């Protein structure tokens, strides 16, 4: 019976040990990243009754005195960067515990940029002309216009363009494929519903920002729509700063905007409205393509996003 040479035996044993260490090393990296993300979310402070740190911003949403309002009534809107007084609590209009963690992180990033919490609206339910409701993740009112955020939390590789009804998510190096509704079209529908409810503010700029959280990487993502941005979450500050550098907008009636969004936030506390939206979304999602599996792996490793300057899309890729 032939015997295996001693050197070959040592080589085989070393190779096996190396593969085992590599597998456990990758698993440990994924575990640490997940724990870091969870701990970051738990440490988010939403209500700071002390003196909050708010950086000054070039944006200021000034409200002209409305003759329809009694002169003794308080102005319901402050400028986005106006620092609240010491007696006024630093509390956003939206409930601090609503929505997904990624949506709350977007709100926290906006607060860190110096945006007034009274100009940030989170988890809105806006009624459409059909009587149905559409749910919007985050809206910010600025002097340059409105910024509407659609927040996604995905891993893997993301493929799609503005004209495809469904985008593709690849996991486990392409062995698992999922489809999800085009977020550009989804946010465009949100913006359309907002415009329908603002007859006194026609033509104001509304910017669509699709934010991706998680260990995802854009692959062949193209979008040429005006005022539309597709970004990683770490580019929120950059894109908001760019929008705020644009010219001031001549609003028709700013009270109409604030009343619409304040009511939309309150709609999120109505179980009937939330249930109606959920049922409606399930009905329209009935023809969504089923997941496609091209293989089965024992271990799942989501592709780690490469360090790259790519991240903001709008007519071109910013570098």
WOTABEL-V24717 format. One record per backbone hydrogen bond with DSSP energy under -1.0 kcal/mol. CO is the residue of the C=O (numbers start at 1). NH is the residue of the N-H. If there is no record, write none. Layout:
co->[CO	CO]
nh->[NH	NH]
This chain:
co->[5	6	7	8	9	10	11	12	13	14	15	16	17	18	19	20	21	22	23	24	25	26	27	28	29	30	31	32	33	34	35	36	37	38	39	41	60	66	70	79	80	89	100	101	102	103	104	105	106	107	108	109	110	111	116	117	117	119	121	124	126	128	132	134	136	137	138	139	140	142	143	145	146	147	148	149	150	152	156	157	158	159	160	165	167	168	169	170	171	172	175	176	177	178	180	182	183	184	185	186	187	188	189	190	191	192	195	198	201	205	207	208	209	210	211	212	213	214	215	217	222	223	225	227	229	230	231	232	233	235	236	237	238	239	240	243	249	254	255	256	257	258	259	260	261	262	263	264	266	267	270	271	272	273	274	275	276	277	278	279	280	281	283	285	292	312	313	314	316]
nh->[9	10	11	12	13	14	15	16	17	18	19	20	21	22	23	24	25	26	27	28	29	30	31	32	33	34	35	36	37	38	39	40	41	42	43	44	62	69	73	82	116	91	104	105	106	107	108	109	110	111	112	113	115	114	119	93	120	141	139	136	134	131	128	126	124	123	149	121	147	145	249	142	207	140	209	138	211	213	217	170	219	168	222	182	180	159	178	157	176	175	294	171	292	169	167	186	187	188	189	190	191	192	193	194	195	196	198	201	204	146	148	229	150	231	152	233	154	216	156	158	162	315	228	208	210	313	212	235	236	239	240	241	242	243	244	246	251	258	259	260	261	262	263	264	265	266	267	125	269	270	274	275	276	277	278	279	280	281	282	283	284	285	286	288	177	318	230	316	314]
